[in-house]
Amino acid sequence: MPVPRYTKKDRVKGVQIHRPFVYGSIAKPLDPSNRPPGISPEHTHQWSVFVRGVNDEDISYWLKKVQFKLHETYTNSSRMVEAGPFEVTETGWGEFEVQMKLYFVAEANEKAQTLWHALKLHPYAGDVEGQKERRDPIVSQNFEEVVFSEPVEPFYDILTSGPPLPARGKAGKGSKQATLRKQGERSAEIPYANSEGNPFSQKEEGMELDRLKEAMKTVEGMVKEERAKLAEKEKVMEGLKREGAGQQGK
């Protein structure tokens, strides 16, 4: 999700800062014997929509606020959350798309970015009936990475504060960019391994790439096999054509 550059302020040239996060929803069927007071009798689920760090780490040093636009049937359907945790919790009975508008801190001097998420209340895969019977939470989330290209210097200072980690981008030896970059980047990369509630990791990414490679090999084998079958059929057809031509000449 690249962030557009729209000013000519002093920027740290040749540098891109990547900040990963997740956005999505979690929904749980309401217990008929223990419903929260004051909610509509038609509502079947309690749910939350959120924007958060990959491992639930603090992202408020670069994200100032998030506007959640719910279905118009909700009172105050446009909710602005101006501090973490960036989430909205409600109850309801239907699924719909939620618009999430991300506003960056003032130092960023960047435009807000908009995401869309389909609120999911029901299980659609696996042991569907078992999940319904157990009233399992339904988690639907996506990994995203915001890319700040050549950020303005004050924002670069904010982004690069924290534990020293390798930064991305190019800079000459002894330059200001190189000096700042030694400070590192906070939470710049996807975590190496999965953790509870977070399926996104470098390890999982590598496993998915391996699965894709194996799938490609399988598809290539199938294509090769089908081509061989086609070539054999073409030989048979050619033989039949020659045989038919020979009979016509008699």
Secondary structure, 3 states (H helix, E strand, C coil): CEECCCCCCCECCCEEEEEEEEEEEEEEECCCCCCCCCCCCCCCEEEEEEEECCCCCCCCCCEEEEEEECCCCCCCCEEEECCCCEEEEEEECCCCEEEEEEEECHHHCCCCEEEEEECCCCCCCCCHHHHHHHCCCEEEEEEEEEEEECCEHHHHHHHCCCCCCCCCECCCCCCHHHHHHCCCCCCCCCCCCCECCECCCHHHHHHHHHHHHHHHHHHHHHHHHHHHHHHHHHHHHHHHHHHHHHHHHC
